[in-house]
């Protein structure tokens, strides 16, 4: 299995990305890599990692997409950058999935231009993993920032794609899907939410998922649902709020356990439990937002990812590629679009 890696996108530079590639290679002997960036620099970094010997191909790309670059600029002048090259490897069939820590907007714009959208998908989505009480330890939430808009048909498509992601990524035979709203009552919410609430159950059985109805913000980490569907604006705000709150709680704990000799002793006694908690909510373990709705798998790693975070994103890309996720998603979307069209046609016939 070959994974395409943009070595130049992260805030920490290519050395950290290559360290993450090496960590991933050590854990999984079945992965090969196509790494994109300045050839001389990558050769030097890779040569220091004995575990990467014979497992990396380098594609020379001197240009870099910065975090300040606008997507429109990248679309016009991005050819020759490491990000463009990484996506191109997937487009040409050289790699099964691409991983980048770079500019999210630019990555989505390039992915849409080079890979194109799946038939039946109006707006692609970014899906993230949210720590939860479910046995798998995570819930899937989408969209978290690909597009701030989403009409009822888009939300229906997100439900299909999110369920397919949960099924292939975590082995959930019939994922539970919920629609994020300000309340669980049917009369609440914007018109597009109410319309989606009526549409989603019509294709749930055919798409092999269970629709649980509206869910609220408090359900994001719960075991009531496996997939949370929302628009990109709401999803991104929820994601950033969750990340900020987790950091705040962590800072408070450090301050509380460091205030006195007694509190430091208490921290020592609780060290085992604290480490288990840290491991469970460690954002590096769930690093990697997946772009859904494209003719290819693209995983967006956090811009500030360390080697562990990059390795986690590569692991996710490998797991999806190994499961045949892309082919199954395309087939599922096509099947469900046909089913939805048939249902709409029946309703129009009844109305006439």
C-alpha positions in Angstrom: 0.0 0.0 0.0 1.4 3.4 -1.1 0.7 6.6 0.8 1.5 10.0 -0.7 2.9 12.5 1.9 3.3 16.3 1.6 6.5 16.8 3.6 6.4 20.6 3.5 2.9 21.5 4.8 3.4 21.4 8.6 4.3 24.3 11.0 7.2 22.2 12.3 8.9 21.6 9.0 9.8 18.5 6.9 12.0 17.0 9.7 8.9 16.4 11.8 6.9 15.0 8.9 9.7 12.6 8.0 10.0 11.6 11.7 6.2 10.8 11.5 6.7 8.8 8.3 9.5 6.8 10.0 7.4 6.2 13.1 4.6 4.9 10.8 7.0 2.7 8.9 8.2 1.1 12.1 4.7 0.3 13.2 3.5 -1.0 9.8 5.8 -2.9 7.4 3.1 -2.9 4.7 3.3 0.8 3.9 5.5 2.4 1.2 5.7 6.2 0.8 5.9 8.7 -2.0 7.3 11.9 -0.3 7.0 15.3 -1.9 9.3 18.3 -1.4 12.8 19.6 -2.2 14.7 16.5 -3.2 18.1 17.3 -1.6 16.5 18.2 1.7 14.3 15.1 1.8 17.2 12.8 0.8 19.2 14.1 3.7 16.4 13.7 6.2 15.4 10.2 5.0 19.0 8.9 4.9 19.1 9.5 8.7 16.2 7.1 9.2 17.3 3.5 8.7 13.8 2.2 8.8 12.9 4.2 5.7 15.6 2.5 3.5 14.0 1.3 0.3 10.5 2.3 1.4 10.4 6.0 0.2 10.3 7.5 -3.3 10.9 11.2 -3.5 9.1 13.5 -5.9 11.0 16.8 -6.2 8.7 19.8 -5.5 10.4 23.1 -4.6 7.3 25.2 -4.0 5.5 25.3 -0.7 1.9 26.3 0.1 2.0 28.5 3.2 -0.7 28.9 5.8 -1.3 32.4 4.6 -1.8 31.5 0.9 -5.4 32.0 -0.3 -7.0 29.0 -2.1 -7.5 31.0 -5.2 -3.8 31.9 -5.4 -2.9 28.2 -4.9 -5.2 27.1 -7.7 -3.6 29.6 -10.1 0.1 29.2 -9.1 0.2 26.0 -7.0 1.6 23.7 -9.6 5.2 22.7 -8.5 4.3 22.8 -4.8 4.6 19.8 -2.6 0.9 19.8 -1.9 0.0 19.8 -5.6 2.5 17.0 -6.2 1.1 14.9 -3.3 -2.5 15.1 -4.6 -1.3 14.4 -8.1 0.2 11.1 -7.0 -3.3 10.0 -6.0 -4.8 11.3 -9.2 -2.4 9.4 -11.3 -2.8 6.1 -9.3 0.7 6.1 -7.9 -0.6 6.3 -4.4 -3.9 5.2 -2.8 -4.2 8.2 -0.3 -2.6 11.5 0.4 -1.6 13.0 3.7 -0.8 16.7 4.3 -0.4 19.0 7.3 -0.8 22.1 5.1 -3.3 24.9 4.6 -6.8 23.4 4.8 -8.5 25.7 2.4 -5.8 25.3 -0.2 -5.7 21.5 0.3 -9.5 21.2 -0.2 -9.4 23.5 -3.3 -6.6 21.6 -4.9 -8.2 18.2 -4.1 -11.5 19.3 -5.6 -9.7 20.6 -8.8 -7.4 17.7 -9.3 -9.4 14.7 -8.0 -12.9 16.1 -8.7 -16.1 15.4 -6.8 -17.9 12.1 -6.8 -21.0 12.0 -8.9 -24.0 13.0 -6.8 -21.9 15.0 -4.3 -22.6 18.8 -4.4 -20.3 19.8 -1.5 -17.5 17.6 -0.1 -17.0 17.5 3.6 -14.2 17.2 6.2 -14.8 14.5 8.8 -13.0 14.4 12.1 -13.0 12.0 15.0 -14.3 13.2 18.4 -13.4 11.3 21.6 -16.5 9.6 23.0 -17.9 6.9 25.3 -18.5 4.5 22.4 -16.6 1.2 22.4 -14.5 2.5 19.4 -13.5 5.5 21.5 -14.6 8.1 18.9 -17.5 9.6 17.1 -17.3 10.8 13.5 -18.4 14.4 12.9 -18.8 16.1 9.6 -18.6 18.7 8.1 -16.0 20.5 10.2 -15.0 23.2 7.8 -15.0 22.3 4.1 -18.0 24.6 3.4 -19.9 26.9 5.7 -23.1 26.2 3.8 -25.1 23.0 3.6 -28.7 22.5 2.3 -30.9 19.5 3.1 -29.5 17.4 0.2 -25.9 18.2 1.3 -26.7 17.0 4.9 -28.3 13.9 3.4 -25.0 13.2 1.5 -23.0 13.9 4.6 -25.0 11.3 6.5 -24.2 8.7 3.7 -20.5 9.5 3.6 -20.2 9.7 7.4 -21.9 6.3 7.8 -19.6 4.8 5.2 -16.5 6.3 6.9 -17.6 4.9 10.3 -18.3 1.5 8.7 -15.0 1.1 6.9 -12.8 3.0 9.4 -14.1 1.3 12.6 -15.9 -1.8 11.5 -19.4 -0.6 12.6 -21.9 -2.7 10.7 -24.8 -0.3 11.0 -23.6 3.1 12.3 -26.0 5.4 14.2 -26.3 8.8 12.6 -27.6 12.0 14.3 -28.3 15.5 12.9 -26.9 18.3 15.1 -29.5 20.8 16.1 -30.4 23.2 18.9 -32.8 20.6 20.4 -34.2 17.2 19.8 -37.8 18.3 19.2 -38.9 18.1 15.6 -40.2 21.7 15.4 -36.8 23.2 16.3 -34.1 24.2 13.9 -33.6 25.9 10.5 -35.7 24.9 7.5 -32.8 22.9 5.9 -32.4 20.9 9.1 -36.1 20.0 9.2 -36.0 19.0 5.5 -32.9 16.9 6.1 -34.6 15.3 9.1 -37.4 14.1 6.8 -35.0 13.0 4.0 -32.4 11.0 5.9 -34.7 8.3 7.2 -35.9 7.5 3.6 -32.5 6.2 2.6 -31.2 4.9 6.0 -32.2 1.3 5.5 -30.9 1.1 1.9 -27.6 2.7 3.0 -27.3 0.4 6.0 -27.3 2.9 8.9 -29.7 3.9 11.7 -31.0 7.4 12.0 -31.5 8.5 15.6 -32.9 11.9 14.8 -31.8 15.3 16.1 -28.9 15.4 18.6 -27.5 18.3 20.6 -24.0 19.6 21.5 -24.0 17.5 24.6 -24.3 14.3 22.5 -21.0 14.9 20.6 -19.0 12.7 23.1 -21.9 10.4 24.0 -22.6 6.8 23.2 -26.0 7.6 21.7 -24.6 8.2 18.2 -21.6 7.2 16.0 -21.9 9.9 13.3 -22.8 13.5 13.8 -23.9 15.5 10.8 -23.8 19.3 10.6 -22.8 22.2 8.3 -19.1 23.3 8.1 -19.6 26.5 10.1 -21.3 24.8 13.1 -18.9 21.8 12.9 -15.8 24.0 12.8 -16.9 26.1 15.8 -17.7 22.9 17.8 -14.3 21.4 16.9 -12.3 24.5 17.9 -14.4 24.9 21.1 -13.7 21.3 22.0 -10.0 21.7 21.4 -9.8 24.9 23.4 -11.8 23.5 26.3 -9.6 20.3 26.4 -6.5 22.5 26.5 -8.0 24.7 29.2 -8.9 21.7 31.4 -5.4 20.3 30.9 -3.8 23.6 32.0 -6.1 23.8 35.0 -5.0 20.3 36.1 -1.3 21.2 35.8 -1.8 24.3 37.8 -3.9 22.5 40.5 -1.4 19.7 40.9 1.6 22.0 41.0 0.4 24.5 43.6 1.9 22.8 46.7 4.0 19.9 47.9 0.8 18.1 48.9 -0.8 18.6 45.5 2.4 17.4 43.8 2.3 14.3 46.0 -1.4 13.7 45.0 -0.4 14.1 41.3 2.3 11.4 41.8 -0.3 9.0 43.4 -2.7 9.7 40.5 -0.1 9.5 37.8 -1.3 6.2 36.4 -4.9 7.4 36.1 -3.8 10.8 34.6 -1.7 9.1 32.0 -4.7 6.8 31.0 -6.9 9.9 30.7 -4.3 11.8 28.7 -3.9 8.9 26.3 -7.7 8.6 25.8 -8.2 12.3 25.0 -4.8 12.9 23.4 -5.7 14.9 20.2 -2.7 13.3 18.4 -4.5 9.9 18.5 -7.4 11.3 16.5 -5.3 13.5 14.3 -6.5 13.6 10.7 -9.6 15.0 9.1 -10.7 13.0 6.0 -11.9 14.8 2.9 -15.1 12.9 1.9 -16.9 13.2 -1.5 -13.8 13.2 -3.8 -12.4 10.7 -6.3 -9.6 9.9 -4.0 -8.7 9.8 -0.3 -7.1 12.8 1.3 -6.3 13.1 5.0 -5.6 16.5 6.5 -3.3 16.4 9.5 -3.2 19.2 12.0 -0.8 22.0 11.0 1.1 21.8 14.3 1.3 18.0 14.4 4.3 16.4 15.9 5.7 13.1 14.6 3.1 11.1 16.6 0.3 13.1 15.0 1.7 12.7 11.5 2.0 8.9 12.1 -1.6 8.8 13.3 -2.8 10.5 10.1 -0.8 8.1 8.0 -2.3 5.2 10.0 -5.8 6.5 9.3 -5.1 6.9 5.5 -3.7 3.3 5.4 -6.7 1.9 7.2 -9.1 3.5 4.8 -7.1 2.5 1.8 -6.8 -1.1 3.0 -10.6 -1.3 3.5 -11.4 -0.2 0.0 -13.2 2.8 1.5 -13.0 5.0 -1.6 -14.6 2.4 -3.9 -17.3 1.5 -1.4 -18.1 5.2 -0.7 -18.5 5.9 -4.5 -20.8 2.9 -4.9 -22.8 3.9 -1.8 -23.3 7.5 -2.9 -24.3 6.4 -6.4 -26.8 3.9 -5.0 -28.3 6.3 -2.5 -28.6 9.2 -5.0 -30.5 6.8 -7.3 -32.7 5.8 -4.4 -33.3 9.4 -3.4 -34.2 10.3 -6.9 -36.7 7.4 -7.1 -38.3 8.6 -3.8 -38.6 12.2 -5.0 -40.1 11.0 -8.3 -42.7 9.0 -6.4 -43.6 12.0 -4.3 -44.0 14.2 -7.3 -46.2 11.6 -9.0 -48.4 11.4 -5.9 -48.6 15.2 -5.8 -49.8 15.4 -9.4 
